Amino acid sequence: MASNDSDPRASAAEEEHIPAAIKILVAGGFGAGKTTMVGSVSEVAPLRTEEVMTEASLGVDDLSGIEAKGTTTVALDFGRITINDDLVLYMFGTPGQQRFWFMWEELALGALGAVVLADTRRLETCFPAVDFFERRGLPFVVAVNCFEGAHSYSADEVRSALSIPEGIPVVLCDARSRASSKEVLLTLVRSVADRMAATA
Amino acid sequence: MSESNDAGLNADGMGSVVRPYILTEGRQRSDAVRLDMVSVVIAARAEVDEMALEPEQVRILELCRRAQSVAEVSAHLDIPVAVVKVLLGDLIGRGYVLARAPYTSESPVNRDVLQAVLDGIQRL
């Protein structure tokens, strides 16, 4: 609706060289390692913000599991990577449960893409996120967080268990490791670039 | 600073939720400016008439000497995002703060931006 150039404040802001922001979501079930991954690549310790959702903020089509009255408080952990003077990347750990659906809508709006962190001990906890991003057409990668002591699966086994179509990357990772999390983010951004090239 | 609260819902959650809404005089969204969680904001002027502002707005202005996102302002001041948006909307309307909209589906990233993101991540 309100585009950048129709808003005089926004153009004034550009003259002041305010960086623009891009966001990437990191989704997955409880304990899948979302905050760990955000922390491993963020230049600051993960920050926590609270979003208070009121009745009016909730979607009208899917209220299942959400209290229709009063407010819901959802905590979000996020981190930051300064790309350059003009660009900052934010990574948001996104609550994985289906009842936070309404929140994903706002978070997904304008996001570059998403990482779905899969925990092989509870693979089914990432189904809602995979479904959501598929339906929204948001680029995503599935990153299988290889916990110590958990039975390890190959990327192909996870792909077939989750019915992830070819073209969507499935990679193994260690969310605690910066190098490994970096590789996941790079895989995501490259896949966004590939999609852009394919549609150009 | 951010390790003080470790749960979205805590025992004294009511206090921290209710009061900010009083701060915003019952308004839940700013009509003037549509701010995103990752809109980047920065203080526009050095001199501030503190008497004309809410104490929380003065804190926001201090924090915004460096450009940062709405989400960061919320996290650093421990005020919910929805409330920060209203307080910031006010400050923007009064010329105290400038905001830059994030990349969205309406103003999508181009190849150069994507390449910059790739390079930036690679440098980590």
Contacts between the chains, C-beta under 8 A, distances in Angstrom:
chain1	res1	chain2	res2	distance
A	1	B	34	7.7
A	1	B	106	7.8
A	2	B	34	5.9
A	3	B	106	5.9
A	3	B	107	6.6
A	4	B	101	5.4
A	4	B	107	5.6
A	7	B	33	8.0
A	7	B	101	7.3
A	9	B	33	7.0
A	9	B	92	6.1
A	9	B	98	6.3
A	9	B	99	6.3
A	10	B	99	6.8
A	10	B	100	6.1
A	10	B	101	5.4
A	12	B	98	5.9
A	13	B	40	7.9
A	13	B	42	7.4
A	13	B	98	4.2
A	13	B	99	5.9
A	13	B	100	4.2
A	14	B	100	6.5
A	16	B	42	6.6
A	16	B	44	7.8
A	16	B	98	5.8
A	18	B	40	5.2
A	18	B	41	7.8
A	18	B	42	5.3
A	18	B	67	5.1
A	18	B	98	6.3
A	18	B	99	7.6
A	18	B	100	4.2
A	19	B	40	5.7
A	19	B	67	5.9
A	19	B	100	7.3
A	20	B	40	6.7
A	20	B	100	5.6
A	20	B	101	7.6
A	20	B	102	6.1
A	20	B	103	6.0
A	21	B	38	3.9
A	21	B	39	7.3
A	21	B	40	5.3
A	21	B	69	5.6
A	21	B	100	7.9
A	21	B	102	4.3
A	21	B	103	7.3
A	22	B	38	7.6
A	22	B	102	6.7
A	22	B	103	5.2
A	22	B	109	6.6
A	22	B	113	7.5
A	22	B	117	6.6
A	23	B	37	7.5
A	23	B	38	5.1
A	23	B	102	6.9
A	41	B	121	7.6
A	41	B	124	6.0
A	45	B	2	6.6
A	46	B	2	7.5
A	47	B	2	5.2
A	47	B	71	7.4
A	47	B	72	6.3
A	47	B	75	3.8
A	47	B	76	7.4
A	48	B	2	5.5
A	48	B	5	6.6
A	48	B	75	5.8
A	49	B	37	8.0
A	49	B	71	5.1
A	49	B	74	4.3
A	49	B	75	4.4
A	49	B	80	7.6
A	49	B	81	5.6
A	50	B	8	6.1
A	50	B	74	7.3
A	50	B	80	4.8
A	50	B	81	7.0
A	51	B	80	6.3
A	51	B	81	4.9
A	51	B	82	6.5
A	52	B	17	5.8
A	52	B	80	4.4
A	52	B	81	7.8
A	52	B	82	5.3
A	52	B	83	7.5
A	54	B	28	6.5
A	54	B	82	7.8
A	56	B	28	7.2
A	57	B	82	7.8
A	71	B	17	6.7
A	73	B	8	4.9
A	73	B	9	5.6
A	73	B	13	6.4
A	73	B	17	6.5
A	73	B	80	7.5
A	74	B	8	5.7
A	75	B	5	7.9
A	75	B	7	6.8
A	75	B	8	3.4
A	76	B	71	7.5
A	78	B	71	5.9
A	78	B	75	7.6
A	80	B	69	7.9
A	80	B	72	7.3
A	81	B	120	6.3
A	81	B	121	6.8
A	81	B	124	6.8
A	82	B	120	7.5
A	83	B	116	5.5
A	83	B	117	5.8
A	83	B	119	7.7
A	83	B	120	3.4
A	83	B	121	8.0
A	84	B	116	6.0
A	84	B	120	6.5
A	87	B	113	6.8
A	87	B	116	5.8
A	87	B	117	7.2
A	87	B	120	7.2
A	88	B	40	6.9
A	88	B	69	7.3
A	89	B	117	6.2
A	89	B	120	6.8
A	89	B	121	7.7
A	90	B	38	5.2
A	90	B	69	6.2
A	90	B	71	6.8
A	92	B	37	7.7
A	92	B	71	7.8
A	106	B	37	7.2
A	107	B	37	7.3
A	109	B	36	7.6
A	109	B	104	6.7
A	109	B	105	7.2
A	110	B	36	6.9
A	110	B	102	5.9
A	110	B	103	6.2
A	110	B	104	3.4
A	110	B	105	5.7
A	112	B	103	7.4
A	112	B	109	6.5
A	112	B	117	7.4
A	178	B	124	6.5
A	182	B	121	5.9
A	182	B	122	7.6
A	182	B	124	5.4
A	185	B	121	5.0
A	186	B	118	6.5
A	186	B	121	5.6
A	186	B	122	6.9
A	189	B	114	6.3
A	189	B	117	5.4
A	189	B	118	5.2
A	189	B	121	6.7
A	190	B	118	7.1
A	192	B	114	6.4
A	193	B	111	7.2
A	193	B	114	5.1
A	193	B	115	7.9
A	193	B	118	7.5
A	196	B	111	6.7
A	196	B	114	6.9
